[in-house]
C-alpha cells in the first residue's frame, strides 16, 4: 500500500502539471482580460496595472513565472480582490466548502445507500417503485430549483431554517440538503443496480443455504461486494462536493470556493482560476487513491498494482 | 478453413441482418410494457410537438408586451394561464418558445457526444495497447478539469449565444460515451465473428462500422438517452450563472433562472418553467431506465 501511495504521488505531479498548463492556456486563449470590466480607465493606467502583474510580458514568460512560483507553493495573487493572494482566499473559502460538502456527502450516503439497498431487496414491490420514483425525481431537478423550493417551503412558509448566510449549524441545513439531493438520488439508483447484480451470484445462494440469516447475508456478503462500484463513484463525488458548488453557495449566500471559482472564471482572474482548478484536481487524485485503498478492504481479490 | 470462416461470417451477417430489427422490435415491445417508460415516451413526444408548434404561428409572440392592462407580474389567470413576467410577457408562450431551445440543446448535445465519443472510443478500443492508454489518460485529464470551467471558457471563446452553449455542452459530455464504446469494443473485438470478418479482408473502418459498432449500439443508445437530460440540466445551470442565452431569446433554463429573482414575491415565475424542465428530464431518465432494461440481453433471456 505504501508503494501505491508513493507511485500515485509521483503520478500526480505530471497530471497536475498538465492540468495547470491546460487551464493556463485555456484561460488566456479566451478573449478578454481581468481588467476589461473596469470602465473608463485611461490606457496608461491599464498598462501600469498590467505591468505590475507582468501581464504585458509574452505569455511564455508569464507561464514560466507562474510555474516557478507554483513549485514553491505560491498560487499567485488575485487581480479582483485587491491585495489578497490566492492562498489567502482559498484558506478562507475552502474550509467553508469542505464543511458543507462533507455534511452533504454524509447525507447523500446516509440516504442513498440504504434506499437503494431496500429497493433492491424488495425488488418489484411498491417499496422498490416508490424508492426508484423518488430517486429519479431527485436527479431530475436543477440545483437552483431545488434550493428555491427548499427556501420557499422550509425557510419562508414553515420558517424552520434560515435561508441564507453562514453563521451557525442551523445555517448549514438547507444548503447541505440542496447539495446532497442529487448525489443521494444518484447513489440510490447505483446501489440498487449494484445490489441486484450481486444478489444473483451463486455464492449468495451458497451463503443462504448455509443457514445464514437474510440480514447476515445482506451485510456480510452482498453489501460488501456491492459497495465496490459505489466506492468508485464516491472518489470523484467527494472531490466535487468538498470543492463547493457555485449554485448552492450563490443561492444561500455562502462564502465558499465554488463562488470564488465561477466569479474568477468570469472575471479572468487568472491565478485564482488556476488555484481553484489545481485544488480540485489534487483532491480528485487524492480521493481516487483513497478509493483504490478502500477497494482492497472491500474485496481482497483486488490486487493493488501501479 | 477459409470457407469455414466465410460460412461463419455469412451466418453472422444473416443473424445480424435479422437480429437487428428483431432486437429493436423486441426492445420496443418490452419498453411499451413498462408504464413509466411508456408514459415518458408520450411526454417526450408532447414536448417535441410543443417545440415544433413554436415554429408555427401562435397568436401572441413571446416578445409581445401586454400593454392593454396592468399585466406586469400577473399571477396565473384565464388570459395568462401561467401569469406574466416583469415586462408583461405571457409566460406560457415564452415556455412554448423555450421548449424549442431546451429540446434542441438536449438532442444536439447527445449528437455531439455520440460523434466524438464513438470516434474516440472506437480508436482506443480497436487499437488497444499504447494508443488506448494514451487516449484514456487524455480522458482522465479531461475529467479533472471542472466541467463549468470548460463550459464557461469554451462558451466565451465560441461566442455567447446558442452555438457557444451547444459547443460547450458537447465538449464536456462525450467522455462517458467514449469510455463506454471503448469498453464494448475491447470486449467484442476478440469475438469469432470479428476474426471471420477480418479474415475476409475487411478494412478497419468497415470492421468497426459494420460489425463492432452495431453490436455495441444498445448501451450507446442508453448512454445517449441519459446525455439529453443532463444537457438540459447543465444548460439551466449555465443560465443561472448568467452565461445562458441572452435575452430576449429564452429557454426553460433562462426562464427559470429569471424567475429566481422574484422567488419571494412571484414564485410562479420559477415554478412553471422548472416544472417543464423537471417533467422532461424525468421522462428522459425513465426512458433511459426502460431502454436499459429492454436492450439488456441478460434480462432478455429471463424475461
Interface residues (C-beta under 8 A of the other chain):
Chain A: X15 X18 X19 X22 X23 X26 X27 X29 X30 X31 X32 X132 X133 X136 X137 X139 X140 X141 X142 X143 X144 X145 X148 X151 X152 X156 X236 X243 X246 X247 X250 X261 X262 X265 X266 X273 X276 X277 X280 X281 X284 X285
Chain B: X36 X140 X141 X143 X144 X145 X146 X148 X149 X150 X152 X153 X156 X157 X229 X233 X236 X237 X240 X241 X242 X243 X253 X256 X257 X260 X263 X264 X267 X270 X274 X277 X278 X281 X282 X285 X286 X289
